[in-house]
Amino acid sequence: MSLEKREFREPLSIEVNLSEAWDTESEAELLIEALKRAGIYKENLLFCGFNGAQQFRTARSLFASWEENLKEGWSGGEDINPIEYAFEQKKPAIAIIDGDKIDNPPARGAGWKYAEIKISDQSALLAIVFLKR
């Protein structure tokens, strides 16, 4: 029996200035353009807001969103857009996760969701994006 050896790779670290954005949709567009310039944009990305002053843990509850819901503004209530959630933190950050490599992806069409994200394949964490306004 052979054991597959997985190589650990640090996720890419990117800083994105959103000061030129005027609303949630334009913030999301600037974020996505930065991912394209970095060469990591692909279909099926999951965006998770968190406090970048802390190390990103691979099994934790986060405000998570698929790209199609990232541009929606927060209208109150319990769930919050990951970008807006990030800006409520000491050091605003978004974890960019390959949705094809996570154990329990949130349902599509549910908007943003406070969900437990479990990552057993460390290569699923593509980047940590530090945000500025």
N, C-alpha and C positions, 0 to 999 in steps of 0.2 A: 504494500500500500504506500503510495507516495503522498506526501503532504505538500500542498501548494504553499510556497513562500510568498507572502505579500510584502511588497516594498512600501515603507511609509514615506510619504512625501509631504513636506510642509505645504499648506495651501498658499496660493498667491495672495499677497497683501497689496491692496489698491486703495488709494485715497481719491474720493470723488467730491468735488465742490458743487453743491446744488444751489449756490447763491443766485444763479441766473434763472432758476425755475420760478414760475409764478403760481403753480398749483401742484396738486398731487400727481396729475398726469404728466406734466413736464418734468417733475422730479424723477418719475419712473423712466421716462425716455432718456434723460441724462445718464441714469444708472445703467440702462441697457446699452447705450452707446459706449460707455466706458468698458463694459464687458466685451463688446465686439472689438474695440481697439486692443484689448488685452489678449484677444484670441481665445477666450473661454466661453463665449456665448454659444448656446445650442438650444435646441428644443427641450422641453421638459425640465426646466430649472425651477428650483424651489428657493424662495427668498425668505430668510428668517431674521427678524430684527433682534438685536441683543445688545448688552453693554460690552463694548469692546475693551473696557478696562479690565474685564475678567477673561480668563481663557475660555474659549468656546469648548463646551463639553458635547460629546457626541450622542448622549441620550438625555434629553432634557425637554422641558416644555418651552415652546417658543411661539411667537406669533408668526405663523407661516403662511405663505401665499404662492400660488402658481403665478406665472407671468400675466396670464389673462385677467387676473384680479388685482394686480399690483397698482394699476392706474386709478383704481376706485378710491375716492376720498372717504374718510371716516365720518360717519354720521351719528356717532355716539353709540352707546350700548357697550356690551362686554368685549366684543372683538375689535381690533384696531389694525389698521394698515401697518405692515412691518416697517416701512420708512418712518411713519409717524411714531410708532413705538420706539424705534431706535433713537429718535430725537428726544425722547423722554428720559434717556439714559445718560449717565455721566460721560461716556465716550460712545457716541452713536456709531453703530456698526450693523452691517448686514452680512450674514453668512450665505454664500451662494452654494447650493447643494444640487448635485446631479440627481434628479428625481428617479432616474432609472436604477440607482444604486442604493436606495434606502429600503429598510425593512417594512415600513408601514406608512406609505405616502398618504397625506390627507386626501379626502375625496375632492374631485374636481367639481367646479361649479358651486362650491360652498363659500366663496369669498375668502376672507382671511379667517384663520382659525387658530385658536390657542390649542396647540396640539403637541403631543409627545412625539418627538422625532428621534428615531433610533437608527444609528448608522453603524453597521458592523464592518463595512468596507470603507476604510479611511480615505480612499481615493474619491469618495463621493463628495467630500468637502473640497470644492474647487477653489474658493477664494473667500477671504474676509475683506469686505469693502468698508473702509472707514469714511463716514460721511461728514461733510461740513456744509454750513449754510452761510 
